[in-house]
Amino acid sequence: MTSTQSTEGARAHARAQAAAATLARPDTPAGVDPAAVVLAQRIPSGGYANVVLGRGTRVRLADPSGTTCAHLFLLRAEAPWERLNVADTVKVPWQAYLSAGHPLLSDQGRVLATVLTDSSGHHDTLCGPGTGGRHQLHLAGAKHGLEPRDIGPSISLFRGVRVEADGGLVATGNAQPGSAIDLLIHLPVTLLVATAAHPLDDRPTGELDLVAWSSPADLAALPNDDPEYRRAVDNTEAAWAAALNQEVPA
């Protein structure tokens, strides 16, 4: 074993450890140009990720083993006071259960992201994370200068919850291994995601695959014609156009 009693020995030891480490990465999705991929990361159980993503980015979150639970939160990158509002995300589209076409709305009535596809169907907008997941989101946010008060209620992916007729909440577990949800980013966002148990389902969580790639053409073919969604998209496009025109008239 390499001695770490000297600077040279410690450096040699660290480099030997790094050389032996195997970093698992998710595969590039079928049909996606590898050159367009901006992020490919496998997040371990109890881990987290934090990344700034541009407008027109497509994000795939996948459950490779059928055991993960991912707690997701979004903030507008250039204006982090604007952030995911789970209550409006449920209220405006008249639907608490995420599926294709569902917007993830900010507290300003703008679309931060839209669900493009979903092969899981096991998600939760009602409970939020437990203590562990909340702590991980706080750690992820701290990397961007965010404080715990900046991290509001989040969405849980891949472990579902359904509302019974009497109003009770029932956990529905995970879908099949390999299930995935694709999001389209409408405004530049800081994405925070943590893998941790769900408050109604405390089984250990598996790994989460996170892949993001540039796909601006998706912005021209949105999967929802509901008037509430279109109005939110119009609000978003107006904000984006204003952000591009920052010149102050003389």
C-alpha positions as CSV (number, residue, x, y, z in Angstrom):
1,M,0.0,0.0,0.0
2,T,1.3,3.5,-0.8
3,S,2.3,5.5,2.2
4,T,0.4,8.7,2.7
5,Q,2.8,10.2,5.3
6,S,4.3,12.5,2.7
7,T,2.8,14.8,0.1
8,E,4.2,12.7,-2.7
9,G,2.9,9.5,-1.2
10,A,-0.5,11.0,-0.6
11,R,-0.7,12.1,-4.2
12,A,0.4,8.7,-5.5
13,H,-2.3,7.1,-3.3
14,A,-5.0,9.4,-4.5
15,R,-4.1,8.9,-8.2
16,A,-4.0,5.1,-7.7
17,Q,-7.5,5.3,-6.2
18,A,-8.8,7.4,-9.1
19,A,-7.3,5.1,-11.7
20,A,-9.1,2.1,-10.1
21,A,-12.4,3.9,-9.8
22,T,-15.2,2.9,-12.2
23,L,-17.7,5.6,-13.0
24,A,-20.9,4.2,-14.4
25,R,-22.6,6.4,-16.9
26,P,-26.0,6.0,-18.5
27,D,-26.1,5.1,-22.2
28,T,-26.9,7.8,-24.8
29,P,-30.6,7.5,-25.6
30,A,-31.4,5.9,-29.0
31,G,-31.6,8.4,-31.8
32,V,-29.7,11.1,-29.9
33,D,-26.5,12.5,-31.4
34,P,-23.8,12.0,-28.7
35,A,-22.4,15.4,-29.6
36,A,-25.7,17.0,-28.4
37,V,-25.4,15.4,-24.9
38,V,-24.5,18.0,-22.3
39,L,-24.8,15.8,-19.2
40,A,-24.8,12.0,-18.5
41,Q,-24.6,11.0,-14.9
42,R,-25.6,8.0,-12.8
43,I,-26.6,9.3,-9.3
44,P,-26.2,6.7,-6.5
45,S,-28.7,6.1,-3.8
46,G,-28.6,8.9,-1.3
47,G,-26.8,11.2,-3.8
48,Y,-27.8,14.3,-5.6
49,A,-27.1,16.4,-8.7
50,N,-27.2,20.1,-9.4
51,V,-26.9,21.5,-12.9
52,V,-27.8,24.6,-14.9
53,L,-29.6,23.8,-18.1
54,G,-30.4,26.0,-21.0
55,R,-33.7,26.6,-22.8
56,G,-34.4,23.8,-25.3
57,T,-32.6,21.2,-23.3
58,R,-34.3,17.8,-23.1
59,V,-33.7,15.9,-19.8
60,R,-34.3,12.2,-19.3
61,L,-34.5,10.8,-15.8
62,A,-34.6,7.1,-15.7
63,D,-35.0,4.3,-13.1
64,P,-32.6,1.6,-14.3
65,S,-33.4,-0.9,-11.5
66,G,-37.1,-0.1,-10.8
67,T,-36.2,0.9,-7.2
68,T,-35.2,4.6,-7.3
69,C,-37.0,7.6,-5.9
70,A,-35.9,11.0,-7.2
71,H,-37.0,14.3,-5.6
72,L,-36.9,17.1,-8.2
73,F,-36.8,20.9,-7.8
74,L,-36.3,23.7,-10.4
75,L,-35.4,27.3,-10.1
76,R,-35.0,29.9,-12.9
77,A,-31.3,30.1,-13.4
78,E,-31.0,33.9,-13.9
79,A,-33.7,34.7,-11.4
80,P,-33.7,32.1,-8.7
81,W,-36.5,33.9,-6.8
82,E,-38.7,32.3,-9.5
83,R,-39.0,28.7,-8.7
84,L,-41.2,25.5,-9.1
85,N,-44.6,25.9,-7.6
86,V,-46.0,22.5,-7.0
87,A,-49.5,23.8,-6.1
88,D,-49.9,25.6,-9.4
89,T,-48.3,22.6,-11.2
90,V,-51.3,20.6,-9.9
91,K,-54.0,23.2,-10.0
92,V,-53.6,24.9,-13.4
93,P,-53.7,21.7,-15.6
94,W,-56.5,20.3,-13.3
95,Q,-54.4,17.2,-12.7
96,A,-52.3,15.9,-9.7
97,Y,-50.8,13.0,-11.6
98,L,-47.9,13.7,-13.9
99,S,-48.1,12.4,-17.5
100,A,-47.1,13.5,-21.0
101,G,-48.0,17.2,-21.6
102,H,-48.0,18.2,-17.9
103,P,-46.3,21.6,-17.2
104,L,-44.0,22.2,-14.3
105,L,-45.0,25.8,-13.5
106,S,-43.2,28.5,-11.6
107,D,-44.7,30.8,-9.0
108,Q,-45.0,33.4,-11.8
109,G,-47.3,31.3,-14.0
110,R,-44.5,30.4,-16.4
111,V,-43.5,27.0,-17.7
112,L,-40.1,25.9,-16.4
113,A,-40.4,22.5,-18.0
114,T,-43.0,20.2,-19.8
115,V,-43.2,16.5,-19.4
116,L,-42.8,15.2,-23.0
117,T,-42.9,11.4,-22.4
118,D,-43.4,9.2,-19.4
119,S,-43.1,5.4,-19.3
120,S,-43.4,5.2,-15.5
121,G,-46.6,6.7,-14.3
122,H,-45.4,6.4,-10.7
123,H,-44.8,9.9,-9.5
124,D,-46.0,12.1,-6.6
125,T,-46.8,15.8,-6.4
126,L,-48.5,15.6,-3.0
127,C,-46.1,14.5,-0.3
128,G,-42.7,15.9,-0.9
129,P,-39.5,14.3,0.4
130,G,-38.7,13.1,3.8
131,T,-35.9,14.5,6.0
132,G,-33.1,12.7,4.0
133,G,-34.3,13.9,0.6
134,R,-34.8,17.4,1.9
135,H,-31.3,17.5,3.3
136,Q,-29.8,16.3,0.0
137,L,-31.7,19.0,-1.9
138,H,-30.4,21.6,0.5
139,L,-26.8,20.3,-0.2
140,A,-27.4,20.5,-3.9
141,G,-28.8,24.0,-3.7
142,A,-25.9,25.2,-1.6
143,K,-23.6,24.5,-4.5
144,H,-25.4,27.4,-6.3
145,G,-25.4,29.7,-3.3
146,L,-29.0,28.8,-2.4
147,E,-30.2,28.6,1.2
148,P,-32.7,26.1,2.6
149,R,-35.4,28.7,2.5
150,D,-34.9,28.9,-1.3
151,I,-35.8,25.2,-1.8
152,G,-39.6,24.9,-1.8
153,P,-41.8,21.8,-2.2
154,S,-40.5,19.3,-4.7
155,I,-41.9,16.6,-7.0
156,S,-41.1,12.9,-6.3
157,L,-40.4,10.8,-9.4
158,F,-40.7,7.0,-9.8
159,R,-42.5,6.2,-6.5
160,G,-46.2,6.9,-7.0
161,V,-48.9,8.0,-4.7
162,R,-52.7,7.8,-5.4
163,V,-55.6,9.5,-3.6
164,E,-58.3,7.1,-2.3
165,A,-62.0,8.0,-2.4
166,D,-61.8,8.9,1.3
167,G,-58.9,11.3,0.7
168,G,-56.2,8.9,2.1
169,L,-52.9,8.7,0.3
170,V,-51.6,5.3,-0.8
171,A,-48.1,4.5,-2.1
172,T,-48.1,2.6,-5.4
173,G,-44.4,1.8,-5.6
174,N,-42.2,1.8,-8.7
175,A,-42.8,0.9,-12.3
176,Q,-40.7,-1.6,-14.3
177,P,-36.9,-1.2,-14.5
178,G,-35.9,1.2,-17.2
179,S,-38.9,3.5,-16.8
180,A,-38.1,7.1,-17.7
181,I,-39.6,10.5,-17.9
182,D,-38.5,13.2,-20.4
183,L,-38.7,16.9,-19.6
184,L,-38.3,19.8,-22.0
185,I,-36.7,23.0,-20.4
186,H,-38.5,26.2,-21.5
187,L,-36.4,28.7,-19.5
188,P,-32.8,28.4,-18.3
189,V,-33.1,26.5,-14.9
190,T,-31.1,25.2,-12.1
191,L,-32.1,21.6,-11.7
192,L,-31.7,20.0,-8.3
193,V,-32.4,16.3,-7.9
194,A,-31.8,13.9,-4.9
195,T,-32.3,10.2,-4.5
196,A,-33.9,9.3,-1.2
197,A,-36.8,7.3,0.2
198,H,-40.4,8.5,-0.1
199,P,-42.2,9.4,3.1
200,L,-44.9,6.8,2.4
201,D,-42.4,4.2,1.0
202,D,-39.2,3.9,3.0
203,R,-37.6,1.2,1.0
204,P,-33.9,1.9,0.0
205,T,-33.6,3.7,-3.3
206,G,-31.7,2.6,-6.3
207,E,-29.6,4.6,-8.7
208,L,-31.0,7.3,-11.0
209,D,-29.8,8.0,-14.5
210,L,-29.8,11.6,-15.6
211,V,-29.1,12.5,-19.3
212,A,-29.6,15.9,-20.9
213,W,-29.1,16.9,-24.5
214,S,-29.8,20.0,-26.7
215,S,-33.2,19.6,-28.5
216,P,-34.5,23.1,-29.3
217,A,-36.8,21.8,-32.0
218,D,-39.0,20.3,-29.3
219,L,-40.1,23.8,-28.4
220,A,-41.9,24.0,-31.7
221,A,-44.0,20.8,-31.2
222,L,-45.4,21.0,-27.7
223,P,-47.6,18.0,-26.6
224,N,-50.5,19.9,-25.0
225,D,-53.3,22.1,-26.5
226,D,-55.1,22.8,-23.3
227,P,-55.9,26.5,-23.0
228,E,-54.4,26.8,-19.5
229,Y,-51.1,25.3,-20.8
230,R,-51.0,27.5,-23.9
231,R,-51.6,30.6,-21.8
232,A,-48.7,29.6,-19.5
233,V,-46.5,29.0,-22.6
234,D,-47.4,32.5,-23.9
235,N,-46.4,34.0,-20.6
236,T,-43.1,32.1,-20.8
237,E,-42.3,33.1,-24.3
238,A,-43.0,36.8,-23.5
239,A,-40.6,36.6,-20.5
240,W,-38.0,35.0,-22.7
241,A,-38.3,37.6,-25.4
242,A,-38.0,40.4,-22.8
243,A,-34.9,38.7,-21.3
244,L,-33.3,38.8,-24.8
245,N,-34.0,42.5,-25.2
246,Q,-32.2,44.0,-22.2
247,E,-31.1,47.2,-24.0
248,V,-32.4,50.3,-22.2
249,P,-33.7,53.0,-24.7
250,A,-31.7,56.2,-24.7
